[in-house]
Amino acid sequence: MTAPGVSIVVVSYRTRELTLAALRSVFAETTPGTFELLVVDNASDDGSADAIEAEFGDRLTLIRSTENLGFAAANNLAGERARGRLLLLLNPDTVVLDRAIDRLVAFAGERPEARIWGGRTLFPDGSLNPASCWQRITPWSTVCMATGLRALFRGSEWLNPEAMGSWPRDSVREVDIVVGCFLLIGLEDWRALGGFDLRYWMYGEEADLCLRARALGARPAITPDATIVHLVGASSPDDVRKKTLVTKARVTLVRTHWPAWQRPFGLAMFWLWALLEDVAARARRRPRPQGSLFSRRADWLAGYPASG
């Protein structure tokens, strides 16, 4: 059997209708015969796996997990079975637009030195969702975070460096991190890197992957020609559990990818940021039934333990 050009991996968990819509868009907007589609269902209890099998049958490979493996392990599982020259990670809450996968594969051919490629993401109303890519966390970016400069000057590349200010993702650009909702990588590179680091249950795994790839010479890049809709998690900004997981992942990135002498400074900036957020919330007398990020600092300051 001829190997496909790209293996597309979708990890589903309790997102039946969204996942079905995403899969339909893949088939509608991608050249037939150029790809294989692997779906990992993370033990959903909403009938996702049965619905996927009923609608798509043998047009895709469905991997039914008996437990929720998390995003990283589920992608690694699918990556072991992939046969394509390229591997595309695609979120289940996405919709492929205007041949986006074909266009991203073409971009990879035009810019092979990048070795990791991403596109442009939109919200359902058509407005820009800038969270398709980021720059790495740096000592300066943590200062901007802790002091509130990032929040005050979101359009400044200098004061909001991780988000690259107000850049509208409308040009080809090298970036540090391509987000895993729409990330293309060579299968050989994926396997050489060992896929995702399983410490990252959710959030941060693609940042770690891209930073490890950059250390080996990759230069990840974004193209505006490959566009998808990404709904993004519907959690409230006040969801402290989610914020704790995100912060724990970011602290782990600092502990893993910063020189040892810089790490205490970075951790201090995260501590200060959480403290000032808590002080501001108390001054506004905002109810915090879930507690605060600062109250959970013993959890996230430690980061995730090393694998193995």
Helices and strands as residue ranges (DSSP letters): E 6-12, H 16-29, E 35-42, H 48-56, G 57-59, E 61-65, H 70-81, E 86-90, E 94-96, H 100-110, G 112-114, E 116-122, E 128-129, E 133-134, H 139-147, H 149-152, E 173-174, E 177-178, E 182-186, H 187-192, H 205-215, E 221-230, H 240-257, H 263-283, G 294-296, H 297-300
